[in-house]
Amino acid sequence: MDAARPPLDPSPIMQTVICMKWGTLYGPDYVNRLYRGVMRNVSRPTRFVAFTDDATGLDPAIVVESIPAIRLADGLKPGPWRKLSLWSRPLGHLSGPVLFLDLDVVVTGPIDGFFDYEPGKLGLIRNWTQSRDGIGNSSVMRFDVGSAAHLVDDFEAGGAALTYEFDNEQIYLTKRSGLPIAFWPASWCRSFKHELLPPWPARLTRPAQLAPDMRIAVFTGDPRPKDAAQGVWPTKWYKRFYKTLRPVPWLSDHWY
């Protein structure tokens, strides 16, 4: 760990928010923006921890931990399977409840309540496209460190076949954690594409709006926050007619 960075404060009264960055898809600016968004929206002592393979460019106030080791078998179905390493025991120097946030979420309101809501349970978003199946979305996830370490063991033992059985990391997590699950109130975490972006053709003239009582905007795939801020939807040329959006002005207030 960089000697200029703060040591991990072991105080149990502190809230812990964590994220994970590996590879090159997301640069350090995503971590720094998320850190600033978190710290603007907490009223209690809070530490922000980034699990990463490269801390270059991260704000010096961010606590850095190495990504826990996890064996990724050959032939895995594409997806963020490395994220399952968060269930390792130990998880760096952490213990107790932690709130995990994906790098492409935008914090727009108070988040202390994510630590208070149905404590002791695995907190997840009810996935917008699989709500009838009871599948959780792990973009905003609260859990107790080490509470389902078998997820890593079973994943390593199951190999590539497991990734096709469960399709993605959050289905595997929902079905195999064995933990009681609490889905966040629907108003807290809003999908940018499914709930905030106006339907076509209204999106041609009207930008996405903040929703009442919304605390976190969740971006899944394209467009990402930097694209939405500029009114750009990266896509193939023949899809641009309906995959379009206006610049989103409130991102300049919450994602900087």
Secondary structure, 3 states (H helix, E strand, C coil): CCCCCCCCCCCCCCEEEEEEECCCCCCHHHHHHHHHHHHHCCCCCEEEEEEECCCCCCCCCCEEEECCCCCCCCCCCCCCHHHHHHHCCCECCECCEEEEECCCEEECCCCCHHHHCCCCCEEEEECCCCHHHCCEEEEEEEEECCCCCHHHHHHHHHHHHHHHHCCCHHHHHHHHCCCCEEECCCCCEEEHHHHHCCCCCHHHCCCCCCCCCCCEEECCCCCCHHHHHHCCCCCCHHHCCCCCCCCCCCHHHHCC
